[in-house]
Amino acid sequence: MIVAVNHPGSEEVELTEFPVPKVPEEQIVDTNGAGDAFVGGFLSQLYQDKDIATCVKVGINLSVDVVKRSGCTFPEQINWTV
């Protein structure tokens, strides 16, 4: 995943690449909601004033967990750590 950040008052854009783990095909159950899960994880960290890297990593972790489940369900414990 590539994230572009533009700093206010500057025309420069900072690009950062984040690795996204490959989920084995046999573990993918339902991809519906993966994007929403990413945004939810990302925004939950942004709201807490975490840095962009932390926001992205938590979003990725949550979306990886969601594709391994059927429907709108969450695991008993969510990996909020990076």
DSSP file (Angstrom, degrees, kcal/mol; ACC not computed):
  #  RESIDUE AA STRUCTURE BP1 BP2  ACC     N-H-->O    O-->H-N    N-H-->O    O-->H-N    TCO  KAPPA ALPHA  PHI   PSI    X-CA   Y-CA   Z-CA
    1    1 A M              0   0    0      0, 0.0    17,-3.4     0, 0.0     2,-0.5   0.000 360.0 360.0 360.0 137.7    0.0    0.0    0.0
    2    2 A I  E     -A   17   0A   0     15,-0.2     2,-0.5    13,-0.0    15,-0.2  -0.949 360.0-163.3-114.1 130.0    1.3    3.4   -0.8
    3    3 A V  E     -A   16   0A   0     13,-2.9    13,-2.2    -2,-0.5     2,-0.5  -0.944   3.3-157.1-114.8 131.0    0.3    6.5    1.2
    4    4 A A  E     -A   15   0A   0     -2,-0.5     2,-0.5    11,-0.2    11,-0.2  -0.925   9.2-171.5-108.7 129.2    0.8   10.0    0.0
    5    5 A V  E     -A   14   0A   0      9,-2.5     9,-3.2    -2,-0.5     2,-0.5  -0.983   6.7-163.8-124.2 125.7    0.9   12.8    2.6
    6    6 A N  E     -A   13   0A   0     -2,-0.5     7,-0.2     7,-0.2     5,-0.1  -0.938  17.2-139.7-106.8 124.6    0.9   16.5    1.6
    7    7 A H    >   -     0   0    0      5,-0.9     3,-2.0    -2,-0.5     5,-0.1  -0.694  31.3 -99.8 -86.4 132.3    2.1   18.8    4.4
    8    8 A P  T 3  S+     0   0    0      0, 0.0    -1,-0.1     0, 0.0     3,-0.1  -0.175 107.3  18.2 -52.2 135.0    0.1   22.1    4.7
    9    9 A G  T 3  S+     0   0    0      1,-0.2     2,-0.3    -3,-0.0    -2,-0.0   0.475 110.3  94.4  83.6   2.5    1.8   25.0    3.1
   10   10 A S    <   -     0   0    0     -3,-2.0    -1,-0.2     2,-0.1     0, 0.0  -0.933  62.8-152.0-126.9 149.3    4.1   22.8    1.0
   11   11 A E        +     0   0    0     -2,-0.3     2,-0.2    -3,-0.1    -1,-0.1   0.500  68.9 106.8 -92.4  -5.8    3.8   21.5   -2.5
   12   12 A E        -     0   0    0     -5,-0.1    -5,-0.9     1,-0.0     2,-0.5  -0.474  56.3-155.4 -76.1 144.1    5.9   18.4   -1.6
   13   13 A V  E     -A    6   0A   0     -7,-0.2     2,-0.6    -2,-0.2    -7,-0.2  -0.984   6.2-146.2-121.6 128.5    4.2   15.1   -1.2
   14   14 A E  E     -A    5   0A   0     -9,-3.2    -9,-2.5    -2,-0.5     2,-0.5  -0.837  13.3-159.4 -96.3 123.2    5.7   12.4    0.9
   15   15 A L  E     -A    4   0A   0     -2,-0.6     2,-0.4   -11,-0.2   -11,-0.2  -0.877  10.9-179.6-104.5 133.1    5.2    8.8   -0.3
   16   16 A T  E     -A    3   0A   0    -13,-2.2   -13,-2.9    -2,-0.5     2,-0.5  -0.999  16.2-146.3-132.7 133.7    5.5    5.9    2.0
   17   17 A E  E     -A    2   0A   0     -2,-0.4   -15,-0.2   -15,-0.2    -2,-0.0  -0.856  12.5-166.9-101.6 132.0    5.1    2.2    1.1
   18   18 A F        -     0   0    0    -17,-3.4     2,-0.2    -2,-0.5    -2,-0.0  -0.965  22.6-121.3-117.8 131.3    3.6   -0.2    3.7
   19   19 A P        -     0   0    0      0, 0.0   -17,-0.0     0, 0.0    -2,-0.0  -0.467  19.7-155.5 -70.7 141.0    3.7   -3.9    3.3
   20   20 A V        -     0   0    0     -2,-0.2    37,-0.0    40,-0.0     2,-0.0  -0.978  21.7-123.0-116.0 119.9    0.4   -5.7    3.2
   21   21 A P        -     0   0    0      0, 0.0     2,-0.5     0, 0.0     0, 0.0  -0.328  23.1-118.1 -65.2 141.5    0.6   -9.4    4.2
   22   22 A K        -     0   0    0      1,-0.0    42,-0.0    -2,-0.0     3,-0.0  -0.679  23.4-144.0 -79.2 125.5   -0.7  -11.9    1.7
   23   23 A V        -     0   0    0     -2,-0.5     5,-0.1     1,-0.0    -1,-0.0  -0.805  26.3-111.1 -89.9 123.7   -3.6  -13.8    3.2
   24   24 A P    >>  -     0   0    0      0, 0.0     3,-2.4     0, 0.0     4,-0.7  -0.274  24.7-122.3 -55.2 137.6   -3.6  -17.4    2.0
   25   25 A E  G >4 S+     0   0    0      1,-0.3     3,-1.0     2,-0.2    -2,-0.0   0.823 110.4  59.0 -53.6 -36.4   -6.5  -18.1   -0.4
   26   26 A E  G 34 S+     0   0    0      1,-0.2    -1,-0.3     3,-0.0    -3,-0.0   0.660 103.5  53.5 -71.3 -13.5   -7.9  -20.9    1.8
   27   27 A Q  G <4 S+     0   0    0     -3,-2.4     2,-0.6     2,-0.0    -1,-0.2   0.574  83.6  99.8 -93.9 -11.4   -8.2  -18.4    4.7
   28   28 A I    <<  +     0   0    0     -3,-1.0    40,-0.2    -4,-0.7     3,-0.1  -0.663  37.9 158.8 -80.9 119.4  -10.2  -15.8    2.7
   29   29 A V        -     0   0    0     38,-3.2     2,-0.3    -2,-0.6    39,-0.2   0.807  66.5  -2.0-106.1 -46.2  -13.9  -16.3    3.6
   30   30 A D        -     0   0    0     37,-1.5    39,-0.4    39,-0.3    -1,-0.3  -0.916  46.7-167.6-155.5 119.0  -15.6  -13.0    2.7
   31   31 A T    >   +     0   0    0     -2,-0.3     3,-1.9    -3,-0.1     4,-0.4   0.546  55.1 116.0 -88.3  -6.7  -14.0   -9.8    1.4
   32   32 A N  T 3  S+     0   0    0      1,-0.3    -2,-0.1     2,-0.1    39,-0.0  -0.432  81.8  18.1 -61.5 130.2  -17.1   -7.6    2.0
   33   33 A G  T 3> S+     0   0    0     -2,-0.2     4,-2.6    39,-0.1    -1,-0.3   0.382  85.7 118.3  92.5  -4.0  -16.3   -5.0    4.6
   34   34 A A  H <> S+     0   0    0     -3,-1.9     4,-2.2     1,-0.2    -2,-0.1   0.914  80.2  45.4 -62.9 -41.9  -12.5   -5.2    4.3
   35   35 A G  H  > S+     0   0    0     -4,-0.4     4,-2.4     2,-0.2    -1,-0.2   0.900 113.1  49.8 -67.2 -41.0  -12.2   -1.6    3.1
   36   36 A D  H  > S+     0   0    0      2,-0.2     4,-2.6     1,-0.2    -2,-0.2   0.893 110.3  51.4 -63.6 -39.4  -14.6   -0.4    5.8
   37   37 A A  H  X S+     0   0    0     -4,-2.6     4,-2.6     2,-0.2     5,-0.2   0.904 109.0  51.0 -64.5 -41.0  -12.6   -2.3    8.4
   38   38 A F  H  X S+     0   0    0     -4,-2.2     4,-2.9     1,-0.2    -2,-0.2   0.952 112.1  46.0 -60.0 -48.7   -9.4   -0.6    7.1
   39   39 A V  H  X S+     0   0    0     -4,-2.4     4,-3.0     1,-0.2     5,-0.3   0.900 112.3  51.3 -62.3 -41.3  -11.0    2.8    7.4
   40   40 A G  H  X S+     0   0    0     -4,-2.6     4,-2.0     2,-0.2    -1,-0.2   0.925 113.3  44.0 -62.3 -45.4  -12.4    2.1   10.9
   41   41 A G  H  X S+     0   0    0     -4,-2.6     4,-1.3     2,-0.2    18,-0.2   0.918 115.6  48.8 -64.7 -43.4   -9.0    0.9   12.1
   42   42 A F  H  X S+     0   0    0     -4,-2.9     4,-2.3    -5,-0.2     3,-0.5   0.950 114.1  44.2 -60.5 -51.8   -7.2    3.9   10.5
   43   43 A L  H  X S+     0   0    0     -4,-3.0     4,-2.6     1,-0.2    -1,-0.2   0.833 105.9  61.2 -67.6 -32.0   -9.6    6.5   11.8
   44   44 A S  H  X S+     0   0    0     -4,-2.0     4,-0.5    -5,-0.3    -1,-0.2   0.868 112.3  39.2 -62.0 -33.9   -9.6    5.0   15.3
   45   45 A Q  H  <>S+     0   0    0     -4,-1.3     5,-2.3    -3,-0.5     3,-0.4   0.857 112.6  54.4 -82.6 -37.9   -5.9    5.6   15.6
   46   46 A L  H ><5S+     0   0    0     -4,-2.3     3,-2.0     1,-0.2    -2,-0.2   0.905 104.6  55.9 -61.1 -41.0   -6.0    9.0   13.8
   47   47 A Y  H 3<5S+     0   0    0     -4,-2.6    -1,-0.2     1,-0.3    -2,-0.2   0.805 104.8  53.5 -59.8 -30.0   -8.6   10.2   16.3
   48   48 A Q  T 3<5S-     0   0    0     -4,-0.5    -1,-0.3    -3,-0.4    -2,-0.2   0.218 121.0-110.4 -90.9  14.6   -6.1    9.2   19.1
   49   49 A D  T < 5 +     0   0    0     -3,-2.0    -3,-0.2     1,-0.2    -2,-0.1   0.781  62.9 158.3  62.5  30.4   -3.4   11.4   17.4
   50   50 A K      < -     0   0    0     -5,-2.3    -1,-0.2     1,-0.1    -5,-0.0  -0.443  47.6 -95.0 -77.6 159.1   -1.3    8.4   16.4
   51   51 A D     >  -     0   0    0     -2,-0.1     4,-2.2     1,-0.1     3,-0.3  -0.285  35.7-105.7 -71.5 162.2    1.1    8.8   13.5
   52   52 A I  H  > S+     0   0    0      1,-0.2     4,-2.7     2,-0.2     5,-0.2   0.863 118.8  57.7 -59.1 -38.9    0.1    7.9    9.9
   53   53 A A  H  > S+     0   0    0      1,-0.2     4,-2.4     2,-0.2    -1,-0.2   0.917 108.6  45.8 -59.5 -43.7    2.2    4.7   10.0
   54   54 A T  H  > S+     0   0    0     -3,-0.3     4,-2.5     2,-0.2     5,-0.3   0.920 111.6  52.3 -65.0 -43.6    0.4    3.4   13.1
   55   55 A C  H  X S+     0   0    0     -4,-2.2     4,-2.1     1,-0.2    -2,-0.2   0.926 112.7  44.6 -57.4 -46.6   -3.0    4.3   11.5
   56   56 A V  H  X S+     0   0    0     -4,-2.7     4,-2.6     2,-0.2    -1,-0.2   0.925 112.7  50.6 -66.1 -45.3   -2.2    2.4    8.3
   57   57 A K  H  X S+     0   0    0     -4,-2.4     4,-2.6    -5,-0.2    -1,-0.2   0.890 111.6  47.2 -63.5 -40.1   -0.8   -0.6   10.1
   58   58 A V  H  X S+     0   0    0     -4,-2.5     4,-2.4     2,-0.2    -1,-0.2   0.908 111.8  51.5 -67.7 -40.6   -3.8   -0.9   12.4
   59   59 A G  H  X S+     0   0    0     -4,-2.1     4,-2.2    -5,-0.3    -2,-0.2   0.915 111.6  47.0 -60.0 -43.3   -6.2   -0.5    9.4
   60   60 A I  H  X S+     0   0    0     -4,-2.6     4,-2.4     2,-0.2    -2,-0.2   0.944 111.5  50.9 -63.3 -48.1   -4.3   -3.3    7.5
   61   61 A N  H  X S+     0   0    0     -4,-2.6     4,-1.8     1,-0.2    -2,-0.2   0.906 112.4  46.5 -57.8 -43.0   -4.4   -5.6   10.6
   62   62 A L  H  X S+     0   0    0     -4,-2.4     4,-2.1     1,-0.2    -1,-0.2   0.905 111.9  49.5 -68.0 -41.4   -8.1   -5.2   11.0
   63   63 A S  H  X S+     0   0    0     -4,-2.2     4,-1.8     1,-0.2    -1,-0.2   0.867 108.5  54.0 -67.4 -34.1   -8.9   -5.7    7.4
   64   64 A V  H  < S+     0   0    0     -4,-2.4     4,-0.5     1,-0.2    -1,-0.2   0.912 110.2  47.5 -63.5 -41.5   -6.8   -8.8    7.3
   65   65 A D  H >< S+     0   0    0     -4,-1.8     3,-0.9    -5,-0.2    -2,-0.2   0.898 109.3  54.2 -64.6 -40.0   -8.8  -10.2   10.3
   66   66 A V  H >< S+     0   0    0     -4,-2.1     3,-1.8     1,-0.2    -1,-0.2   0.866 100.3  57.6 -66.6 -38.2  -12.2   -9.3    8.6
   67   67 A V  T 3< S+     0   0    0     -4,-1.8   -38,-3.2     1,-0.3   -37,-1.5   0.668  99.5  62.0 -69.3 -12.6  -11.6  -11.1    5.3
   68   68 A K  T <  S+     0   0    0     -3,-0.9     2,-0.3    -4,-0.5    -1,-0.3   0.371 100.3  66.8 -90.4   4.6  -11.1  -14.3    7.4
   69   69 A R  S <  S-     0   0    0     -3,-1.8     2,-0.5   -39,-0.4   -39,-0.3  -0.855  82.1-115.3-126.3 158.8  -14.7  -14.2    8.7
   70   70 A S  S    S-     0   0    0     -2,-0.3   -40,-0.1   -41,-0.1    -2,-0.1  -0.808  72.3 -24.2 -96.6 130.6  -18.1  -14.5    7.2
   71   71 A G  S    S-     0   0    0     -2,-0.5     2,-1.7     1,-0.2    -2,-0.1  -0.164 113.2 -24.7  71.3-163.0  -20.4  -11.5    7.3
   72   72 A C  S    S+     0   0    0      2,-0.0     2,-0.3   -39,-0.0    -1,-0.2  -0.554  95.9 121.6 -89.7  73.6  -20.3   -8.5    9.6
   73   73 A T        -     0   0    0     -2,-1.7    -4,-0.1    -7,-0.2    -2,-0.0  -0.910  45.1-150.3-131.5 160.0  -18.6  -10.2   12.6
   74   74 A F        -     0   0    0     -2,-0.3     4,-0.1     1,-0.0    -8,-0.0  -0.924  27.6-100.9-127.5 154.0  -15.4   -9.5   14.5
   75   75 A P        -     0   0    0      0, 0.0     3,-0.1     0, 0.0    -1,-0.0  -0.253  38.0-106.3 -66.8 162.7  -13.0  -11.8   16.3
   76   76 A E  S    S+     0   0    0      1,-0.2     2,-0.4     2,-0.0    -2,-0.0   0.897 110.0  28.0 -56.1 -42.3  -13.2  -12.0   20.1
   77   77 A Q  S    S-     0   0    0      2,-0.0     2,-0.4     0, 0.0    -1,-0.2  -0.971  78.3-147.6-124.0 138.8  -10.0  -10.0   20.3
   78   78 A I        -     0   0    0     -2,-0.4     2,-1.4    -4,-0.1     3,-0.1  -0.874  18.8-125.5-107.5 136.8   -8.8   -7.5   17.8
   79   79 A N        +     0   0    0     -2,-0.4   -14,-0.1     1,-0.2   -17,-0.1  -0.655  39.7 162.3 -82.2  92.5   -5.1   -6.9   17.1
   80   80 A W        +     0   0    0     -2,-1.4    -1,-0.2   -19,-0.1     2,-0.1   0.516  47.2  94.8 -87.2  -6.3   -4.9   -3.1   17.6
   81   81 A T              0   0    0     -3,-0.1   -20,-0.1     1,-0.1    -2,-0.0  -0.411 360.0 360.0 -85.4 162.5   -1.1   -3.3   18.0
   82   82 A V              0   0    0     -2,-0.1    -1,-0.1   -21,-0.0    -3,-0.0   0.350 360.0 360.0-118.2 360.0    1.4   -2.7   15.2
